[in-house]
Amino acid sequence: MGVALFVLALGAITMFGSLKIGIGWADEGPQSGFFPFWVGLVVVLASVVNFVRAMAVSPAALFAEWPQLVQVRKVIVPMAIYVAAVPLLGIYVSSALLVAGFMRWIGRYGWPLTLCIAIALPVLTYVTFEKWFLVPLPKGPLEDWLGL
């Protein structure tokens, strides 16, 4: 219940901040706070649902058993490595490695599909953010070498 309340507070702060910068529609399109406001609202609503569901759970019930915690560790450890790798390798290479790792290790997909998705996803992200939205994302040595 504490986590649900904490996340609810974060969503509410996001909504409040978005209201300050504008959530309407201007001549050039949505104002800066439009999308964060709606994301914050979804977070608040989901947190309310999570809080209500948590109230229905018996206090004596276990949060998780050891096999479940092992599954959580399989996601948390690679994500922590990913976060540490982004400043060194850039977001594109780090993302490709993360996707490939998850697909092979957890999903047990074959190499052709894994490589195809692991390469296509960062390329699509690059085109979307850097070319269409003109939002630069962290780059590493590979992007410098390629002149991106």
Backbone bond lengths (Angstrom), bond angles and torsions (degrees), N, CA, C in turn:
res aa  C-N    CA-C-N  psi(-1)  N-CA   C-N-CA  omega(-1)  CA-C   N-CA-C  phi
1 M - - - 1.448 - - 1.531 110.04 -
2 G 1.334 115.52 -33.91 1.451 119.66 178.69 1.519 112.23 -64.05
3 V 1.325 116.50 -41.66 1.467 120.29 178.45 1.522 110.04 -64.46
4 A 1.329 116.56 -41.93 1.468 120.04 179.18 1.524 110.63 -61.10
5 L 1.329 117.31 -41.44 1.460 120.24 179.02 1.533 111.37 -68.36
6 F 1.335 116.76 -38.67 1.464 120.67 178.44 1.532 110.45 -63.27
7 V 1.329 116.65 -47.54 1.465 120.44 -179.72 1.532 110.20 -66.31
8 L 1.337 116.92 -37.41 1.461 120.53 175.65 1.525 109.80 -58.89
9 A 1.332 117.30 -42.90 1.469 120.92 178.90 1.529 110.84 -62.68
10 L 1.331 117.24 -41.64 1.461 119.89 177.83 1.535 110.82 -61.90
11 G 1.328 116.73 -43.02 1.466 120.37 177.95 1.519 111.72 -63.07
12 A 1.336 116.44 -40.73 1.462 120.33 179.18 1.530 110.96 -66.11
13 I 1.334 116.79 -40.41 1.472 120.23 177.32 1.525 109.94 -61.97
14 T 1.322 116.71 -41.34 1.462 121.05 178.05 1.525 110.74 -61.45
15 M 1.327 116.15 -45.15 1.461 119.82 179.59 1.533 110.94 -62.64
16 F 1.330 116.32 -45.32 1.470 121.04 -178.80 1.527 110.37 -61.80
17 G 1.335 117.02 -45.87 1.461 120.72 178.25 1.521 112.30 -62.58
18 S 1.321 115.95 -36.64 1.462 120.36 179.16 1.517 111.56 -66.84
19 L 1.328 116.53 -37.07 1.461 119.95 177.60 1.527 111.13 -62.60
20 K 1.327 116.79 -35.10 1.466 120.71 -179.86 1.533 112.29 -66.06
21 I 1.350 116.72 -34.59 1.464 118.55 -177.40 1.524 113.39 -97.87
22 G 1.316 116.29 -4.45 1.463 120.11 175.23 1.516 113.05 104.45
23 I 1.336 115.18 127.38 1.467 120.18 -179.83 1.524 111.53 -117.63
24 G 1.301 115.61 7.00 1.461 119.39 -177.12 1.517 113.10 -84.15
25 W 1.307 113.29 -164.32 1.458 121.63 -178.89 1.511 107.54 -116.34
26 A 1.320 117.25 121.13 1.466 122.36 179.79 1.526 109.27 -100.31
27 D 1.328 116.27 179.84 1.466 120.81 179.75 1.521 112.15 -59.63
28 E 1.345 116.56 -35.72 1.463 120.39 -177.82 1.532 112.95 -89.08
29 G 1.308 118.13 0.47 1.466 121.49 179.28 1.516 110.94 127.96
30 P 1.327 116.21 -158.10 1.467 118.87 -177.37 1.530 111.18 -67.87
31 Q 1.332 115.34 143.76 1.451 120.06 176.36 1.528 109.74 -71.48
32 S 1.322 116.55 168.66 1.461 121.99 -173.37 1.526 113.79 -57.84
33 G 1.306 118.03 -32.27 1.452 120.32 -176.57 1.519 115.16 -91.81
34 F 1.323 117.56 0.30 1.468 120.84 -174.73 1.527 112.16 -58.75
35 F 1.334 116.60 -59.16 1.463 119.98 -176.54 1.530 112.35 -68.74
36 P 1.355 119.04 -43.32 1.469 117.66 177.41 1.525 113.04 -60.32
37 F 1.333 117.06 -34.59 1.457 119.27 178.69 1.525 111.11 -61.28
38 W 1.317 116.75 -48.41 1.460 119.95 -177.25 1.520 111.86 -69.32
39 V 1.323 117.08 -35.43 1.468 119.71 174.79 1.525 109.38 -64.24
40 G 1.340 117.17 -43.56 1.462 121.25 177.80 1.524 111.64 -60.46
41 L 1.331 117.04 -39.00 1.463 120.64 178.60 1.526 111.06 -64.40
42 V 1.312 117.14 -43.11 1.474 120.79 177.70 1.527 109.75 -62.39
43 V 1.327 117.43 -41.08 1.466 121.52 178.90 1.534 109.73 -62.92
44 V 1.320 117.84 -43.77 1.470 121.43 178.93 1.524 110.64 -61.85
45 L 1.319 116.92 -47.00 1.471 120.30 -179.59 1.525 111.62 -63.49
46 A 1.322 117.07 -42.70 1.465 120.49 178.24 1.524 110.65 -64.08
47 S 1.320 117.02 -36.91 1.463 120.72 179.01 1.521 111.34 -66.86
48 V 1.313 117.16 -37.98 1.466 120.45 176.59 1.529 109.70 -62.49
49 V 1.329 116.53 -44.94 1.468 120.61 177.74 1.525 110.13 -60.70
50 N 1.332 117.38 -45.16 1.464 120.75 179.29 1.520 112.00 -63.19
51 F 1.325 117.28 -38.84 1.463 120.55 178.52 1.522 111.04 -63.82
52 V 1.328 116.32 -45.66 1.472 120.65 179.43 1.526 110.64 -62.59
53 R 1.332 116.82 -42.59 1.468 120.15 178.50 1.523 111.20 -65.38
54 A 1.318 117.66 -36.70 1.460 120.96 179.67 1.518 111.44 -67.98
55 M 1.326 117.00 -31.23 1.470 119.80 178.06 1.522 111.30 -67.03
56 A 1.320 117.52 -26.36 1.460 121.40 -177.78 1.529 112.45 -81.41
57 V 1.341 117.92 -10.43 1.467 121.28 -178.09 1.515 109.43 -85.51
58 S 1.314 115.57 138.68 1.457 121.04 177.88 1.523 109.87 -65.41
59 P 1.334 118.40 135.87 1.466 120.62 179.33 1.530 112.72 -61.37
60 A 1.326 118.01 -22.67 1.458 121.23 -179.09 1.534 112.17 -81.76
61 A 1.321 116.62 -11.10 1.460 119.83 -177.65 1.530 109.89 -69.67
62 L 1.316 115.53 142.89 1.460 120.85 178.11 1.521 110.20 -72.08
63 F 1.328 115.82 143.88 1.459 120.57 175.67 1.521 109.90 -66.09
64 A 1.335 115.54 -47.48 1.457 120.60 179.82 1.523 108.72 -161.03
65 E 1.307 115.25 153.49 1.460 120.27 175.57 1.522 108.15 -96.95
66 W 1.343 117.58 165.90 1.462 121.86 -174.65 1.526 113.23 -55.80
67 P 1.321 120.45 -44.34 1.478 118.22 178.70 1.537 112.49 -61.13
68 Q 1.309 117.26 -34.27 1.458 120.67 178.26 1.534 110.66 -69.18
69 L 1.322 116.45 -38.88 1.463 119.87 178.52 1.525 111.34 -66.63
70 V 1.333 117.47 -32.30 1.468 120.69 175.62 1.527 109.78 -63.28
71 Q 1.329 116.96 -41.11 1.467 120.82 177.80 1.529 111.02 -63.09
72 V 1.320 116.82 -39.97 1.464 120.71 178.15 1.529 109.57 -63.90
73 R 1.336 116.43 -41.69 1.467 120.68 179.65 1.529 110.86 -62.13
74 K 1.317 117.37 -32.55 1.463 121.01 179.11 1.527 111.89 -64.30
75 V 1.298 116.98 -20.24 1.463 120.85 178.02 1.530 110.66 -99.54
76 I 1.326 116.62 -42.29 1.470 120.64 -174.87 1.526 111.95 -65.28
77 V 1.319 118.31 -45.18 1.464 120.63 -176.67 1.536 111.11 -63.08
78 P 1.345 119.53 -49.95 1.471 117.63 177.33 1.527 113.13 -62.10
79 M 1.322 118.03 -34.87 1.462 119.82 178.65 1.523 111.00 -66.31
80 A 1.331 117.64 -38.90 1.466 120.71 177.36 1.533 110.34 -64.63
81 I 1.318 116.88 -40.57 1.464 120.91 176.72 1.528 109.62 -63.69
82 Y 1.312 116.85 -40.68 1.473 121.92 178.16 1.518 110.84 -59.33
83 V 1.319 116.56 -48.22 1.467 120.67 -179.49 1.520 110.53 -61.01
84 A 1.335 116.75 -40.11 1.462 120.29 178.76 1.531 111.55 -70.12
85 A 1.323 117.58 -29.56 1.465 121.48 -176.39 1.528 113.13 -80.54
86 V 1.317 118.39 -26.21 1.471 120.62 -176.14 1.530 112.23 -56.72
87 P 1.339 120.68 -46.50 1.472 118.10 178.83 1.534 113.37 -65.00
88 L 1.329 116.98 -25.65 1.465 120.26 -177.99 1.524 112.89 -88.23
89 L 1.320 116.69 -45.48 1.465 121.73 -173.93 1.524 113.65 -103.11
90 G 1.323 117.40 -13.41 1.456 121.32 -173.99 1.516 110.13 89.93
91 I 1.317 114.97 162.94 1.465 119.32 -175.04 1.523 112.70 -72.40
92 Y 1.326 117.38 -29.70 1.461 119.64 -175.03 1.528 112.07 -73.66
93 V 1.310 117.07 -48.51 1.466 120.17 179.13 1.527 109.66 -67.12
94 S 1.334 117.21 -43.19 1.467 120.72 179.49 1.526 110.76 -60.54
95 S 1.318 116.69 -42.00 1.469 120.73 179.69 1.520 111.35 -65.95
96 A 1.321 116.91 -40.68 1.470 120.38 178.44 1.526 110.09 -61.79
97 L 1.327 116.51 -43.77 1.471 119.96 179.24 1.529 111.61 -65.73
98 L 1.328 117.00 -40.56 1.466 120.56 179.62 1.528 110.82 -63.87
99 V 1.322 116.54 -47.88 1.473 120.35 -179.06 1.525 110.26 -62.88
100 A 1.323 116.44 -44.66 1.468 119.87 179.37 1.522 110.53 -62.53
101 G 1.317 116.53 -43.29 1.461 119.95 179.11 1.518 112.89 -61.18
102 F 1.325 116.10 -46.77 1.461 119.66 179.15 1.531 111.85 -64.40
103 M 1.322 115.95 -42.65 1.467 118.69 -178.14 1.524 111.28 -63.47
104 R 1.336 117.18 -42.52 1.478 120.23 -178.58 1.522 111.54 -75.74
105 W 1.333 116.95 -47.27 1.459 121.40 -171.39 1.522 112.16 -76.20
106 I 1.322 117.50 -51.18 1.468 120.54 -175.81 1.528 110.95 -92.35
107 G 1.325 117.00 -44.07 1.465 120.06 -177.03 1.514 114.40 -80.75
108 R 1.337 117.24 -20.82 1.467 123.07 -179.38 1.534 112.61 58.51
109 Y 1.351 115.59 35.69 1.456 120.15 177.27 1.519 109.86 -79.02
110 G 1.316 116.93 157.16 1.454 122.00 178.74 1.523 111.04 -72.87
111 W 1.346 114.96 163.17 1.459 120.25 -177.64 1.527 113.97 -61.64
112 P 1.326 120.97 -41.08 1.473 118.50 -178.38 1.540 113.01 -59.50
113 L 1.323 117.30 -48.34 1.462 120.12 179.66 1.524 110.81 -67.15
114 T 1.326 116.94 -41.63 1.462 121.20 179.97 1.525 110.70 -58.66
115 L 1.329 117.27 -49.58 1.459 120.47 -179.02 1.525 111.97 -65.61
116 C 1.314 115.95 -38.73 1.465 120.73 179.85 1.540 110.42 -61.01
117 I 1.310 116.76 -50.02 1.468 121.15 -179.02 1.525 110.69 -69.16
118 A 1.336 117.29 -42.99 1.465 121.10 -177.32 1.528 111.92 -64.11
119 I 1.297 117.95 -27.76 1.464 120.88 177.40 1.530 110.66 -89.19
120 A 1.321 117.33 -41.31 1.468 120.99 -176.69 1.530 112.19 -66.55
121 L 1.315 118.06 -37.99 1.464 120.39 -176.56 1.534 112.17 -63.25
122 P 1.333 120.31 -49.69 1.475 118.67 176.51 1.529 113.46 -63.97
123 V 1.335 117.53 -34.30 1.461 119.83 177.41 1.525 109.66 -64.04
124 L 1.321 117.00 -45.33 1.463 121.41 177.37 1.528 110.85 -62.33
125 T 1.322 117.23 -41.09 1.468 121.03 177.49 1.520 110.53 -62.73
126 Y 1.335 117.09 -43.27 1.460 121.13 179.13 1.532 110.90 -60.22
127 V 1.316 116.30 -49.20 1.471 120.12 -178.85 1.527 110.13 -62.10
128 T 1.325 116.64 -44.30 1.460 120.62 -177.50 1.522 111.80 -63.22
129 F 1.335 116.87 -53.28 1.457 119.42 -173.75 1.528 113.50 -82.25
130 E 1.324 117.13 -46.71 1.467 119.74 -173.10 1.532 112.28 -78.63
131 K 1.317 117.30 -37.48 1.467 119.93 -175.54 1.527 112.69 -94.14
132 W 1.333 116.70 -47.34 1.465 118.65 -176.13 1.525 112.29 -80.70
133 F 1.356 117.07 -51.59 1.463 120.28 -176.48 1.528 112.79 -89.32
134 L 1.340 117.17 -9.18 1.463 122.78 -179.24 1.534 111.98 56.84
135 V 1.330 115.26 40.28 1.463 122.02 178.32 1.524 107.71 -110.75
136 P 1.341 117.24 111.30 1.466 118.43 179.52 1.522 111.40 -73.96
137 L 1.310 116.29 137.28 1.461 122.47 176.77 1.530 108.13 -112.15
138 P 1.337 117.27 160.86 1.470 119.73 -177.46 1.524 112.45 -58.33
139 K 1.322 114.74 129.99 1.462 120.24 -179.53 1.518 109.29 -114.23
140 G 1.323 115.89 157.62 1.448 122.00 -179.96 1.514 111.11 -119.92
141 P 1.322 116.43 -163.53 1.463 120.95 -177.34 1.531 113.96 -61.66
142 L 1.331 117.84 -35.75 1.467 120.05 -179.08 1.526 110.90 -63.33
143 E 1.322 116.46 -44.82 1.467 119.86 -179.74 1.530 110.60 -66.56
144 D 1.336 116.42 -37.13 1.468 119.53 175.49 1.529 110.42 -61.83
145 W 1.317 116.29 -44.35 1.457 122.05 -179.67 1.533 111.55 -62.84
146 L 1.372 115.56 -38.20 1.458 120.58 179.04 1.536 112.60 -80.76
147 G 1.321 117.21 -9.43 1.464 120.74 -179.72 1.504 114.23 76.29
148 L 1.316 116.76 28.83 1.467 120.37 -179.27 1.496 110.64 -88.79
